[in-house]
Every structure is written in C-alpha cells, then in structure tokens.
Amino acid sequence: MTEPTRPRRSGLRGFGHDGPSPWTDLDRPPLDSARLRRDLVLPGGFWTALDVVTETGSTNTDLAARAKEGEAEGAVLVAEAQNAGRGRLERQWSAPARSGLFLSMLLRPAAVPVERYGWLPILVGVAAATTLGRVAEIEVGLKWPNDLLVTVDGAERKLGGILTELSGGAVIAGLGVNVSLREPELPVPTAASLTLAGAKVADRETLLRALLREFAELYGEWVAASGDPHASGLLPAYAGRCTTLGRPVRVQLPGGRELVGEAVAVDGDGRLVVRTPDGNRTPVAAGDVVHVRPEQG
C-alpha cells in the first residue's frame, strides 16, 4: 500500500480562500462536528443544533440571520476561522484558523423580562471562566463587563471576549477564546491564549463540550429564576470571579466622558458601581474599563 503524502504545512493563518486541507497545521486539528452533535444534541436536551463551518465572516451575524428566519433556541454555530469577527465597540477579532473557540449561541429566554437580558454576557462569562478553570486548570478572571483574563508572566492579559446582540426576538451570544495562539500570533501584546497561560488541557473539543454543558446548566437556572441574578446565584458567582471589583479603574464612558474611582460592586442590574474620590457611588451600565495600577508609595 502506498503511504499517503504528508499534508504540506502552510502559513499559520490556516485556511485560504481556495480551501486547503484543515490538516495544514497538525497542532490544530479540526473539530469533529458529527461527534459533537452526537454528544450534545440530545433528545430533551437544551442544544437543538450544532454546526461547524470552516470559515465565515462572523458567527454572530450568521446565527442572527437564522434567528430572524425562526431558528429554534439552542442552536450553536462554531467557526474554525472568522474573517470579520467583532467584539465590543465594533472592534475586530481575528486569529489563525483552529487556534481558538469562536462560537455563537441562539437564545430565546421568553420567561425572562427583557430588562434582564443584560445579564446574559455575564452568564456566558461565568460559564466560560468556570469551565476553563476546571478543565484547563488555570485561573480565569472576568473583567467587567465581558472580558476573560489570565495571567501570563506576571501580567494580566485578555484571553477572550463576549458579545451579545438582539435579533428577531432572540439573543445571539457570541464567545471567542484564544486556545493555542503562540506569542508571535497575538493580535496585541496584551492578549493571551490558554497555551501561553499554561493550560493543562487545550483540546478544543473537550473544552467546547464542557463549556456548552456548563452554560446550559447555568442558563436553565437563570431562566427558571426569571432572570433574577440573586435567586439564580448568578450575581454572587460573577462577583466571586470579577477581577475588576476592589480595583482602581478608569471608565471611558459614551460621549468621550471618563469616570475614575474604585470599582466597589456590581448591582442588581449588572451595572458596575464606581466610588469616586469624593465618596459618590456611580453605577455604570456601559463603558470601557481600564484596570489602573495602584500608585506606588
């Protein structure tokens, strides 16, 4: 029998527009969608569909279109590569093919008042941090409102992010986590990956399977409590992992304004409460938070 030709390794960016083999980077095997569906899309279970695509612009955009067409709750779309991934404030999110988990989930929390939908990115963050901490065996913190943080070489760096959007009466919850990015591949020096953070497990299928199971459980508890962050246990779970609390922060607010003080709490509406130097406590519903290093005495 003729020995099969070893696939030619291409650049770290993985897939090109002409669709090379997903095995061009042998350290980054493709996800097995059939196996994932067999394990996660179960009769009576929460997940109703799971699709893995080789490349797309944005899983959030694609799943939002399906939501408008009436797609059922519990659909998951995973991309091996995104070429137009978005984060908060329309920031671009890009990474080499198969180097991370890039997915969106379609949610229809009909039993939850719309004013509590703002807890969904926090719920995704808790599920992701809990899963990665347990499976990858690393400390993952949550920066308000929706960043996953790890420590690499003594510095706090961003591991991933969350973006939720409304579409067709549904919520599309997107999550991106860097798994195997190497130092030269990082989009910015303040980014990180599970591998760089010393993760014990970096197999994407293992992580994805555990993450979706964890999310489904937490989401079920949150919906059963009509989205109440106290009754569902979501608020204390988040506060326990939020690295923003107790820190000096600078919050860049909409309209170019800035708020400086100490992050002292997350309130019942998911807002960050900042105590300014004059003692006032100001709740912030939206803003870009910078963790400020304490001044050295």
N, C-alpha and C positions, 0 to 999 in steps of 0.2 A: 504494500500500500504506500502511495506517495505521501510523504509528510507534508501537511498543509503549510503554505507560506506564512511566515510570521507577519502580522499586520505592520505596515510601515508607520512609525511614530510621526505624528505631525506636531505642529506647534501646540503650546499649552492652551490655546484658545479652543481646542477641540473641534466641534463641528464647523464646517464651512458651508457656503450656500449650495455646493454641489453634493452635500450629504455624505462625507466619508464615514467609514465604519465607526460605530460607537466604541470600538476597542482600540482607537488610535492612542489612547493613554491608558495603559494597562493598570495603572494605580487607581484608576477611576472607572470601574465597571458600570455599565448602565443598570438602571433599576429594572426589575422584573415585574412588569405591570400585572401579568396574569397571576403571579404568586401573591402579590399584594392584594389584589381583588379577592383571591381565594381566602386570605386571612382576615380581611377587614370588611368586605361587603357581604354581610351575613343576613339570613332571614331574621327579621325582627330587630336587627341592629340599627345603629344610627346612620352609618355610612351607606349611601344608596348607589353611588357610582364613584369609580376611581380611574382616572385616565392619566397616562404619562405620555407627554409629547417630546419629541427630540429637541425642538426649538420653537419658540414663539416670541411675540413682542412682549406681552405681559399676561400672566395667568389671571390677574385680576380683571383685566379688560375682557379676556376671552370668556371667563366664567360669568361676568356681568351680562354679556350678551346672551348667554344661555339662561340666566335668571329671568331676563325680560321675555324669553320665549316660554317660561313656565317650568323650568327645570326644578325638580324636587329638592327639598332640603337634604343636606348630607352628601352632596356631590363634591368631589375633590379633584382638582386639576394640578398636576405636577409637571414642571418643565425641567428637562435636563439642562437647558440653557435659555436665557431670556436676553433679547437684544434691545428691549425697551422697558425693562423693569423700573418701577417707580417706588420711591419712598415718600416720606412726608415732605411737604413743601415742594412737590414735583421734582425732588432730587432723583437722579438716575442711579440705578442699582445694576451693576454688571459684574460678572465673574466668569471664569473659564467653565466650559461645559463639564457637567457632572462633578463640579467641585463643591457643591452645596445642596441644600434642600430649598427649592423655590416652588412654593405651592400656594393655592388659594382654596378656601372652603366656602361653600354656599350655605347660608344660614337663614332660616325663616322663624325667628323666635316670636311667634304670634301671641303667646301668652305673656309676653314681656312688654310693658309700656315703652313707647318709642324713646322717651326721655332717658331710659336706662340703657339704650344701645351703646352709649359711650363707654360702658364697662367691657364691651367685647374685646377691644385691643388689649386691655389689661388682663382679661381672661386668657387670651391667646398667649400673652407673655408669661403668665403664671404656669400654664400648661407646658410651654417650651422650656422654661427655666427648671421646672420640676423634673421633666423628662431627661434633660441633658445632665442635670446634676446627678440623677440616679443611674442612668445608663452609661454616660461618658465619664462619670466620676470626676467632675470638675465643678468648681463653684461658679454659678452663673447668676449675676445680679441683674436687676431691672432698673433702668434709668427712666424716670417719668418723662413722657407717658408710654413710650413703646420701643425702647432700645434694649437689646440683650448685651450685657457687658461681661467680659472676663479679664483676668489679669495676666499679662504676658511680660516677663522680665521686669516685674515690679510696677508696670504701668497699666492703667485701666484702658481697655480698648473695646471697640464695638464688634460684637460677634454677629449680630443680626438685627433685623428690624421688622416692624409690623405695620400694615396699612389696611384699614377697613374703610369700605365705601358702601353706600346705599345704591341699589339697582333693582328696579322692578319690584319694589316692596320687600326685597331681600337684602341681607347684609353679605358682602363679599369680604372675607377676612383673609388677607394675604400675609405670608410669612416668608422671610428669607433668612437662612442661616448659613454662614460660611463653614464648611466642613474641612476640606483638605487644602485650602489655599496655602501656598508657600509664600515666604516673605516677599520675593520679587513680584508676585502676582497681586498683592494687596492694592486696592484702588487708592488708598491713602495710608500714611504711616500709622494712623490711629485705629485702623481696622485690625481684625484678628480672625483666626479660624480655630476650630476645635483642635486640629492637629498642633497648631502653634501653642495652644494653651495646655498641651499635654494630656489630651483626652485618652482614656484607656480604650474606648470604643469609638470608632469613626466610620463604621459601616452604615451607609445611608439607609439601607432597607431596615436594618434593626432600629435605627433612630426614628425613621418615619413611622414605622409600625407602632412603636411605643408612644410616640407623640400623638398620633391620631387616637389611640385608645385613651390616653390621659385626657386629651381635650374633650372627647365625647363624654367622659365621666363628669368632668367639671362643668361642662356646658349643660348637661342634664340636671345637675344640682342647681345651677343658676336659673334655668328656665322653671324648674319646679318651685323655686322661691320667687317667681315672678320678677326675676332680675334684681332682687334685693341683695345688695352686696354684703350686708351683715348676716342675714338669715342663711345665705348660701355659703358663707365662710370665705367669700372671695376677697373682701377688703382686708381682713387680717392676714390672709395668705399672701396678698400682694405687699402689704406693709412690711411683712417679715423678709421680703426679698428685695425691696426697693432701696437701692443704694443712694438715691437722691435724698432720702429723709435724714435729717440731722446734719446735712452738709450746707456750707455756704454756696449759694447759687446766684447766677446771673441769668435772668429770664428775658429773652428777646421776644417782645410781645408784638402782635399785629399792629401795623401802622408805624413801625420803627421805634416804639417806646421800649423802655428797659426797666426791669424791676430787679433790685439787688437785695438780698437778705438771706435768711436761713430757712431751708425747707423743713417745716415742722410737722406736717401731716398731709394725708390725703383724705378729703372729706367724703361725705356720703354720695356726692355726685361725681366722684372720681377726679375732682379738681385738686391741684397741688396748692397747699396753703403755705405762703411765704411770709415769715415775720421780718419786717423791715427794721432797720436800726432804731427807728422811733417807737418800736413796740407794736405797731399796727400789724394785723394779720390779714393778708390779701389772698383770696382764692383765685387761682389761675386756671382757666378752662382750656386754653390753647397757648402754646408758646414753645420756643426752642430753648431748652435748658442747658446751661454750661455749668459743670461742677467746678467750683473755684477752689484752688488750693488755699488752705489757711495761711495767713501771713506768719512767717517765722519770727519768733521773738528774739 
